């Protein structure tokens, strides 16, 4: 994606990744892009493992989904507050100076939260520590997407990278919960979150040691010293004032409320409907597996339909499938051969929608504010997830998972309406 470091991007070797599935293989063999991508993927496994691990551990220790949802939601609130700040500071001070301390702080606080949960600490302390974990969570996703501008000067090649990036995030929701489930060993309750802290540290520190991260820092220092001509016109003072950006962020916010409800609903389905939290990984694997395939298929070719038209339609289909899940749970249908295919079909709509949201942001934001804009997109995601997780915990305690799936469907449907209205408003603005 575009960043204020664009003049330095020409230093990278020109690479043409082409189209089709083989383009992904070419990307993973291109060292300047592959190294940062792989370390970022390792760190971002924790995107699913931290909130889900907090939810499972707190519920196991405190025996209430309401408290577990609030603590997990507190983490997401912290991340929503911290991510835009870290994105803006990376533009000013460079990636390593921001990513390294935030990675270590977030991992350390996650260890503290784990130990506090298992030592009967008061709930308000758990929420405070969870906010700290989220507040310090490194903005490695925005950093990676910005690094593509340096590693891949060719815009068509960056499109492939964006698709693989978006799909890899969904893949973390396959591997992360499965890995978390494998670590749920009797008598070792803290193990999943302690392992998660180690993953975050290894991925974040590894990314900071890559050549692209160092080049990004060097370019930032040159720009700060006034040696970068691109800094003469950085665009608006904040990405939020760019035309169309607030609408994209609002869609992501409302969409993520549905995501938060959905994630908590699947955890409760495994526990309350299927009888064991050990099965939560299977449910997440089904929906995230569908999302992974959908994202790879979308990124492998050029589509004639525009993102502005496709996003509302995909969100409408997403809401319909979530309604189906609510009806199945309400009718007592809990057989995995029935639930898993519906979850897989639901997942097919997720990654393409998120990739399109990133593409719309890339089209709307000036080069000098894209780091910040991507951070705001991530913040919208985590803010919505926090609200959805907190609401779902209360709804599940009161009415069960079926009502929570229905709430998720309502959130996604609302996002579809917001996306449609935003498209029509932009259309009137440009005519």
MARRO-545764 format. One record per residue: residue in one letter; x negated, y, z of N, C-alpha, C, O, CB in turn. Coordinates in steps of 0.05 Angstrom, whole numbers, plus 5000, padded with zeros to 4 digits. Atoms other than C-alpha are relative to their C-alpha. Glycine has a CB too. Layout:
N
aXYZXYZXYZXYZXYZ ...
// end
This chain:
431
x498449765000500050005000498350255000495950245006501950005024 x501549755003498050724991499550115028501250105046501550204983 x500849874975494351075047498450254992497850294969498449815018 x501749775006490351725053497249924992495650104987500050195023 x502750095007484251295037499849934970497949814962499249765017 x499850085027486251224964497450054984496749874968502250134986 x502449965017479851544934497949795005496249754988498950275006 x502150194994475651014969500849734988499149554987499549975029 x499150265010479850444939498549924975498249684970502950014995 x501450075025476050474874497449865005496249744986499550254984 x502550144994469950204910500449694999498449554996498950085027 x499550295000473349514913499949904971500750044953502749945013 x500050115027472349054853502849974989504749895004498649735000 x497450015012478149084805500949714997499449554985500050144972 x499050275001482348454811502850004988504550164996500049875028 x497450035012488248244768501149735009500249525000499950024969 x499050254989492247724806502149864982502549624984501350045027 x498050125018497547624752502649955014503250075034498949754987 x497450074989504347324766500249705004498449554997502350104982 x499750294995507146644786498849925027497450085040498949844978 x501050104975505346214845496950005001495850025023501149735005 x502950015000498046184823498850275009496550285018498949934973 x501049734991497446934839499449995030497550135039502050224994 x500550014971497846764913497449865005495949945023502349855014 x502550134997492046284906497650184993495650185007499849754982 x502249815007487846814871499650215022497450295028500750144973 x500249814978489447294927498549895024496850025035502850095009 x501350134977487146804980497149934995495649875013501549755008 x502850045007480646704942498450264998496050274994499749844975 x501349745002479247454939499350095028500950195043502050214986 x501049964973474947565001500950265013501750255036497149995000 x499249744986476348315014502950015009503550155028499550224981 x497250004991483748165019500649765017502249775036501950004975 x499450254986483647445044499250015029500749915046498749774986 x500949994972479547565107501850155018502750045038497250125001 x498149854983483848115136502749865002504049865023500350284990 x497450125000490147745115500149765019502049735035500749904972 x500050244984488147095150499850075030501249955046497749824992 x500249924972486047435215502650135010503550085032497650195005 x497549884993492347855215502249805004503949825021500850214979 x498050214997496547235204499649855026501649785039499849804976 x500550134974493246905264501150165023502450065040496949955003 x499049824978494747505308503150014999504450025020498850284997 x497149965002501847565281501649745005504149755005500750104973 x498550234989503646855301501350075026503449965033498149765004 x498949924974504847195367502550174998503950215018497950165015 x497549855004510547605337502449855009504249955021500350094971 x497850174992515147025348499549875027501449825042500649784980 x500750154975511446695406500450165025501250065046497249894998 x499949834976511347285454502950035009503549965032498850274995 x497349974989518847455458501449745006502849725026501750154980 x498750264995521046725452498849875025500249755041499749824976 x501350124977515846495503500950145026501350015046497050024997 x499049864977517947045551502949915007503549865031500050314995 x497250084996525246855542500249735013501749695033501650004973 x499950284989524046115556498849995028500049865045498449814981 x501250024974519346215615501750145021502050035043497250134999 x498549864980523546735650502649855006503549845029500750294990 x497550154996529946325640499449765017501049695035501349924974 x500750244985526445705667499550075030500149915047497649864988 x500749924973524046085729502350145015502650115039497650185000 x497949844987530046545742502849894994504749985007499950294990 x497550145005535646105713502350184991504650144999500949855025 x498049835011539346655676499050124973496850234971500850235019 x500749895026539346855603500250315000498950444984501849894978 x499849714999541447565621497450135008496450314995502350085020 x502649894991534947705659497949944979496350114973499249885028 x502050075020530847325608500250184975498250264964500349704992 x499649825024533947735551499150285006498050414988502950004992 x500849734993532648385588496950035001495850234991501150085027 x502949994998525348215601498849994971496950134964498949785017 x501050025028524247995528500750264985499150354969501349764987 x499349745013527948625505498250225009497650404993502850065006 x501849794991523449055549497449994985496250204979499549965030 x502450025017517448785511500450134973498750284964499349704997 x499449895026520748975446500250315001499450454982502549884988 x499949714997522249675472497250125001496750334989501650085025 x502849914998514949765490498750014973497350204966498449845019 x501250015027512849545421501150214982499650334965500449724987 x498849795016517750025389498950275006498650444988503050005004 x501249744992514750605428497150024991496250234983500350045030 x502849995005507550415416499249994971497350134963498749775014 x500950045028507350215343499850254984497750294970502049814986 x500349755015508750905312497650165009496150284993502550175001 x502349854990503551215358497449884990495750034981500049995031 x502550125010498250705339499650044970497450084961500049705007 x500249955029499850785265498950284994497250324977502749974987 x500949735005498851535269497150045009495550184996501850205016 x502849974990492451475311498049854981495749934979499849895028 x501850145019489550975260499450184977497150184967501349744990 x500649805021490251515207498050205009496550314992502650144991 x501849794990486351985251497349905009495250025004501450145024 x502550104988481151555286498949744987496749664994500449955029 x500950255012480650925244501349755013502349775035497049985002 x498650244991483150215252498749875024500149815044500249804978 x501350144979477949905297500350145027500650015048497149954994 x499949864975478150455349502849995014503050045037499350294996 x497350034989485650335358500749715004501749645025502050134981 x499250284999486549595344498549855022499849695036499549874974 x501550164981481049335389500950045029501649855042497050074998 x499049964973483149665455502949915004503649815025499750295009 x497250084996490549545443500349705000501949595015501750124977 x500050295000489348815427499349895027500749725038498149884978 x500950104974485548695491501950085023502449925041497250115006 x498149924979490449095533502549844999503549755020500750304997 x497650155003496548735506499749715009501349605024501050014972 x500550284992493448045515499649985030500749795043497549894985 x500450014971491248205586502650035015503049905035498150225008 x497449964986498148455606501849764996503549715014501350264990 x498450245005501347835575499249795021500949655031499649904972 x500950194979497047405622501250095027502149925042496950005001 x498949914974499247845681503049955002503949875023499450305003 x497150065000506547775661500649715005502449635020501350094973 x499650294996505947025657499649925029501249775040498049854982 x500650074972502846965726502150125019502850005038497250105008 x497949874983507947455756502649854998504049825018500450294992 x497550155004513747055727500049745017502049675028500549934971 x500150264986511346405759499350045030499149845044497949834987 x500649964972509746735826502350155014501850285035497450165003 x497649894987516846985842499850315004500950415023500449885027 x500049715000515247715828502750114994504349984980497850124980 x497349895006521348175826500450054971498650104955500450265016 x499349975028525048245761499150274988498350284965503049974996 x500849745011523448985754497050014994496250154976500750235020 x502850015007516048835756499549854974497849924958498449865023 x500250145026516948325700500750184977499350174956501849755001 x499249825021520448845659497950214995497350284972502750145006 x502249805003514949355672497649884985496550014967499250125027 x502250135014509548865651500749944971499049974954499249745015 x499250065027513548665590499950254982499050244959502849884999 x500249755014514049395569497050064993496450154971501250245016 x502949965005506449445576498949824979497349914962498549965026 x500950195021505348825533500850114973499250114954501249725005 x499149905026509549125478498850274993498150314970503050035001 x501149735005506849835486497149974989496350124971500050175025 x502750035009499749575476499749824976497549794966498449885022 x500250195022501449085421498750144975499750354966502849884993 x501449865022496649245363501650024975503149844968497449864994 x498549965025499549535299498549874977497650004958500350304994 x501750145020495949005258501549964974500249954953499249735011 x498550025025501648935207499750254983498950234960502949955006 x500449765015501449665186497150034991496550134969500750255016 x502949985008493749635186499449824976498049904958498249925024 x500550195022493749025140501250114974499950114953501249735006 x498749905024498749335091498550244989498450294965502950075006 x501749775009494449965089497449904987496550034968499450195023 x502650105011488149555076500349904972498349894957499049785018 x499750105028491149275012499350224980498550164958502949914996 x500649785019490149964981497050004995496150084973500850275012 x502950015003482649874992499149754986497549754968498650035027 x500950265010482049134976501149944972499949794957500949785019 x498750065025486749134916500850274986503150364989502649835004 x499349755013486449764873502249984979503650174974497550114986 x497950035021491149474820502849995013503249815030499449744984 x497349994988498449644837501549734997502949655016501650224989 x498650255004501148994807498949785019500549625029499749904971 x501150194981496348594850500950055029501349875044496950004999 x499049944973498648964912502849915004503649845026499850305005 x497350104998505748764896500049705009501649625025501550034973 x500350284992503548034902499249995029500249825045497949854982 x500950004972500048194967502250085019502549965041497750205004 x497749934984506248534995501849775004502849725026501550244988 x498250234999510347924979498949785018500349675035500649894972 x501350214983505347445011500050105029500349935047497249944990 x500049894972504847905072502749975013502949875035499250304999 x497350034988512347925082500849715005502049655025502050134981 x499450294997512947175071498449885023499549715038499449854975 x501650124979507247025119501250075028501049925046497150104998 x498749934975510947405174502249815006502649725029501050294999 x497950204996516846945163498949735007500049585022501849984976 x501350264995512146345163499249985030499249775041497649964982 x500650014972510046545233502449925017502049815039499050285009 x497650094985517246415254500649714995502549605006502350174992 x500050295002516245695230497949895019498449735036499549914971 x502350114985509345565260500150085030499749925047497450084988 x500049904973510046005322501849855019500949745039500850295000 x498350154982516245685353499349705002499649585023502950024991 x500850294999513944975334497649975018497549795035499349904971 x502450014982507145115367500850055029499849925047498050214991 x499149944973510645415427501449765012501049695035501950245000 x498650244990515044795433498149785007498549645027502049904979 x502050204994509044345430498550055026497549875038498049984977 x501449924976506044725488501749995025500850055047498750274997 x498150014977512244645532499749735015501349565012502950044991 x500650254986509144105576501050015028500950225041496949954999 x499050004972512243895642497950085020495749985020501149725007 x501849924979509144235701497950214992496350295009498649775011 x502049805009505044735659501550224986501150284963497849874981 x498349795012510145285648498550244988499450344967501850105021 x501449765011505045855637498449944975497650134961498150105021 x501850075022501245475583500750144973498950254961499949714996 x499449885026505145735521499250304998498050384978502949984995 x500649725002504346475538497050055004495950244992501550155021 x502949974998497046395560498649944974496750084966498949825022 x501150065026495446065494500650224980499050294963501249734989 x499249785018499246625458498150245004497450374984502950085005 x501849784995494847145492497349944987496050134977499650035030 x502550065013488746775466500150034970498250134957499249715006 x499749965029491446765395499950294992498750374972502749884991 x499949715006492847515397497250115001496450284984501850145020 x502749904997485747645421498349924976496850084965498849915026 x501750105022482447205368500750134974498950214959500349704998 x499249885026486547485310499450304999498450394979502849964996 x500549715001486048215330497150074999496350254984501250135025 x502949955000478548205345498849924973497150064962498649865023 x501050095026477247805282500650194977498950244960501149734993 x499349805020480948305239498250255002497350354981502950095003 x501749764996476848875269497249964989495850164983500050085029 x502750055009470448535247499849964970497749924959499049755013 x500150035029472448485173498950244987498950464998502849944990 x501249785015469148905120502050224993501450464994498749894974 x498049805007475649245100500650185023501050425019502649864990 x499549834976476949485171497750205004498250435010500349825025 x502349814998469949785173500150214979499550444984497449844999 x499949815021470850115106502350205004502050444998500449864973 x497849814993477550405128499150205021499850435019502449845010 x500949814980474250705189498050204988498150444995498649845023 x501949825012468550995148501450214983500750454983498049854982 x498549815016473551315100501550205017501750435011501949854981 x498649824982477451595158498150215012498950455014501349845023 x501949814989471251915187499250214978498950444985497549855009 x500649815021469552225119502350204996501850444992499449864973 x497749825003476552505114500250205023500850435018502649834999 x499949824977476252785184497950224998498250445008499749845026 x502149815003469753125166500450194977498850374973497449864996 x499449825022473053455107498749934974498650104956499350285007 x501350085025469453055053501849854981500949774960497649845007 x498150155017475652725025501950194987503650315001501549785017 x498349815013479153144973503049935002504750104999499350034971 x497250074998485552744982501450115024503850135026500349705000 x498849894975486453045051500950284997502250395015498049985022 x499249735004487653725021503150034999504150245007498850114974 x497149995002495053565009501149735011501949574995500950054971 x499150264989497153005057503049964999503949755006499149985028 x497150045001504553125045501350115024500250295038500749714996 x498649894977509753245099498549945026496849765027502849875001 x501450034974507553305172500649735012499049625027500950225019 x499350264991511152655187501549854979502949974962501750025026 x498750165020513652075145503150025003504549964983499249715003 x497150004996520652165175501350224984503850204980500650055030 x498849795015521752795134500049954970501250104955498650265005 x500050075028520552455067502949914992504249775007498049774994 x497250055009527052395026500449694998498849554986500550134972 x499350285001530351715035498949835022499949615027499249894974 x501350174979525851465091501849955024502049725033497450135009 x498250054977530851565148502149784994502749625012501450255009 x498150205007535951135111498849725000500149535010501250064972 x501350264999531050565101499449915028499949685035497350014984 x500550064972529050595174502549935015502549755032498650225014 x497450064987536350595196501049724992502049585009502150214993 x499350275009537749975154498449795016499549595025499649964970 x501750194985531849625187500849985029500849775041497150084998 x499250004972534149835256502549835004502649665022500550295010 x497550154997541249565247499649714993500749535007502250134983 x500650285007538748945212498649855022499249625028498250004974 x501550134979533948795269501649955025501049775041497650175007 x498150074978539548835320501149734996501349575014502250225002 x499150275007542348235284497949795003498449575012501050004971 x502350194997535447905283499749935030499349695037497450124989 x500450054971534847985359502249825011501649635026500050265015 x497850174991541747675370499649724989500249525003502650124991 x500350265013540147115321497949835015498349605020499350034971 x502250154986533546915355500949905027500449675033497550185003 x499150094974536646895424502249794997502449615014501050245016 x497950205005542646515396498949734995499949535004501850094977 x501250265007538145975368498749875025498949635029498050034978 x501150114976534445905434502249895018501849685030498450225015 x497850094983541045845471501449754988502349585002502150225004 x498950235013543645345419498449755007499649545013500150044969 x501750234993537744885432500549925029500649685035497050074996 x499750064971538744935508502849915007503249705020499350255016 x497250044991546344955516501649814982503249654992501450265001 x498450165019548944605453498649734994499949534991500650154975 x501550245007543344105437498849875024497849645022497950074980 x500850134975541343975509497050025007496249905027500749734999 x502949994994533844145506498750234985499250274962498649734992 x501449785013529544755493497849894982496750044966498750185021 x502050125018524644265459500850024971499150014953499549715008 x499050005028529044315397500150284988500950324965502849884999 x499949735011528445065390498250034976498850184957499350205022 x501849985023522544975343501249904974500650014953497549855006 x498750115024526744555295501950204988501950244964501449745007 x498149805010532045095290498550234987499350324965501850105023 x501549785011526945645279498649914974498350074955498050115020 x501450095024523245215228501949994976501150054954498949725005 x498050025022529645125187500550284988500450324964502649885010 x499349745010531345865182497550154989497750284968501350175022 x502549875010524146115175498949854976497649984959498050025022 x500950155024522545555125501550104975500350144954500549705004 x498549895022528245805081499050284993498950354969502950015007 x500949735005525746515089497350004986496850174968499750165027 x502650025013518646315069500349934971499050064954498349795014 x499650085028521045975006501350234984500550294962501849754998 x498749775013525546564989498150224994498150344973502350105017 x502049785004519847064998498049934979497350104962498650055026 x501950085020514946664956501350014972500050094953498949725006 x498649995026520046584900500450284991500250344967502749855002 x499549725008521647324901497450134990497550284970501250165023 x502549875007514347544899498649884976496850014965498249995022 x501550145022512347054844500850114972499550034953500549705001 x499149905026516047424788501150285003501750375025502049814988 x498849735000518648104768503049974995503949824978498750184977 x497150025002526148204777501250254988500250474993501249955028 x498749775013530648654736501750165019501950405015501649904976 x498349854982535248834793498350175019496250085028501849805016 x501549824983532949424835500449935029502449815037500850294995 x499850064972531649374909502550145012503750035030497550095015 x497749854988537049904923502649854996504549885012500150274988 x497650155005542349454892499949735014502049635024500449964970 x500350284989539648784918500349995030501449805040497449884991 x500050024971538848954991502949985012503349815029498750255012 x497350034988546349075007501249734994502649625011501850224989 x498950265007548248434969498949785017500349615027499649954971 x501350214984543148005005500950015030501349815042497050034998 x499149984972545248285073502849915003503549795024499750295009 x497250104998552548135058500049705000501649585015501650104976 x500150295000550747415042498949895027499949695037498249904977 x501150074974546547375105502250005022502449825037497750205008 x497949974980552447615147502149774997503049665017501550264998 x498150225005557047095114499049745011500649585023500649984970 x501250254991552346525131499949995031500349785043497249964988 x499949994970551746755204502849965010503249835031498950275009 x497250054992559346765208500649704999502049605016501950154982 x499750295002559146045185498949865024500149675035498749894974 x501250124976554445865242501750055024502049875041497250125004 x498249954977559046205292502449825000503249725021500950304999 x497650185002565045805266499249715007500749585021501250024972 x500950274994561045155270499749965030500649765041497449944986 x500450034971558945275342502650025016503049885035498050225010 x497449974986565945505362501749754998503249695016501550244989 x498550255004568844865334498749765013499849535011500549954971 x501350224988563944435372498249844982497349624990501949825012 x501750145019559844235311497150075006496250295000500750074971 x502749954993552744165336498049804988495749794996499750005031 x501750205013549943605293497850144984498450314968501649804983 x502249875015543043795266500349974970499650164955497449885009 x499650025029544643515196501950214988501950264964500949734993 x498249795009550044045192498850285005498950454987502749985015 x501049734993546644635227497550074984497250304976499350015030 x502649945013539744575194500350104972499050304964498249765001 x499749905027542044655122501150294999500350454983501849824983 x498949734999546145275140497950205009497750424998502550015019 x502249834991540245565177498050054977497050274974498649885025 x501949985022535745425117501150194979499650374969499549734987 x498849825020540545775069500050295011499650474995502949914993 x500049744988541046355117497250134998496950364991500849995030 x502849905002533446415117499250094972497550274970498249795009 x500749925028533146465041500450294995499250414977501649844981 x499449725005535947165046498150195015498150435009502950065008 x501349824981531247435100497550134988497350384986499249855025 x502649885009524147515071500450184975499250394975498149774993 x499649815023526547805003501050275009500250474998501849884980 x498949754990530548325041497850175013497650415008502249955020 x502149854987524548525084497950104980496950324983498749835022 x502049925021519848545024501150244985499650434979499449774981 x498849775014524749004988500050255017499650475006502949934992 x500149774982525049465049497250124999496950374998500749925028 x502749905001517449525047499550144973498250354971497949785004 x500349895026517649654972501450274998500250464986501049814978 x498649755001522850204980498450225015498250455007502849985012 x501649814984518550535034497550094984496850324984499149885026 x502449945016512450494988500650204978498950364971498849754988 x499249825021516350864934500650285010500350474996502449884985 x498949754990518951404979498050185015498350425017502349955019 x501949864982512951595023497650104985496449954970499249825024 x502549905012507152045001497649845010497749735032499650305006 x502450174993500251705002498950065028498049885042497950044980 x501349934975497952095063501649935025500649975047499550295001 x498350064976503551845109500949715000502849645015502450195001 x499050285002504351105091499349835024501049675032498949874975 x500750144975500650835152502250065021503249875034497250085010 x498049924980505451225196502749894993504249795010500150305003 x497350105008511551025155500249705005502349615015500450064970 x499950294995509750285159500249955030501649755039497549864988 x499850034971508950365234502850055010503949915027498050185015 x497249954993515850675239501849784991503849725005500950274987 x498450235009518650095199499849775020501849655027499149914972 x500450214979515649605249501450085026502549915039497049965005 x498749914976518250035306503049974998504349895018499350295006 x497150045004525250015277500749715004502849645015500950104972 x499650294997524649265274500049925029501949785038497949854985 x500250084972522449185346502150135018503150015037497350065011 x497949874984527449695373502649864996504049805016500350304991 x497550155005533249345339499949725013501949645024500449974970 x500350274987530648665363500450025030501749845042497349884993 x499749964971530348935434503050035007503949905026498450255010 x497149974994537549165432501649754995503349675011501150234982 x498550255006539948525399499449785021501349645028499149904973 x500750204980536148085449501550055026502549875038497049995004 x498749934975538948455509503049944998504249835017499550295007 x497150045003546148435482500649704999502549615011501050144974 x499550285003545647705463499849855026501449675031498049884980 x500250144974543347495532502550035017503449845029497650125016 x497549954985549547815564502349844987503949725001500650305001 x497850135014554147535510499949695004502049575007499950074970 x500350294997551346825516500949925028502349725031497149914995 x499150064973552246825592503050025003504249865018498650185020 x497249964997559347065583501749824983503849724992500750294994 x498350155019561846685522498749774985500149614972501150184981 x501350225014556546215495498850084974499250314965501949784995 x501449935024552346185432501750084976500950244960498249774992 x498349945023558146205383500650304998500550424976502649845001 x499449725000559946915404497550174993497750384981501150085027 x502449855007552747125398499449994971498550194959497649885016 x500350015029552346875327501950194986501250324966500449714990 x498049825012558647265312499050295003499350454984502749975014 x501249744997555247885341497850064981497650284970499150045028 x502249965020549147775297501250054972500150214957498249755000 x498749965026553747715236501050294997500850414976502349804996 x499049725001556948385254497750204996498050394982501550075026 x502349835003550048705260498950014972498350224961497849925019 x501050025028547748455192502050134981501250264962499549714992 x498049875017554348665160499950305002500150444981502849905008 x500349714997553449355189497650104985497650324973499850085029 x502449925015546449385159500650004970499650184956497749805005 x499350015028549349195091501650264992501150374971501849764993 x498549755005554249785095498250245000498450424983502350035021 x501949784999548750265116498350014975497850234964498249985025 x501750015024544350035058501650094975500550244959499049714995 x498349925023550150125009500450305000500250444979502649855000 x499549714998551750825034497450164995497550374982501150075028 x502549865006544351015033499350004971498350204961497849875016 x500550015029543750784961501750214985500750354968500549724989 x498249815013549751194940499250295005499350464988502949965009 x500849724993547251814977497450074984497250304975499550025031 x502449945016540351764943500750044971499550204958497949775003 x499249975028543851684877501150284995500650394974502049794992 x498949735003547652334887497850215002497950414989502150055021 x502249814996541252684910498350034975497450254969498349925024 x501849995024537352504847501450074975500250114955498749734996 x498549925024542952684799500650305000501850404981502549844997 
// end
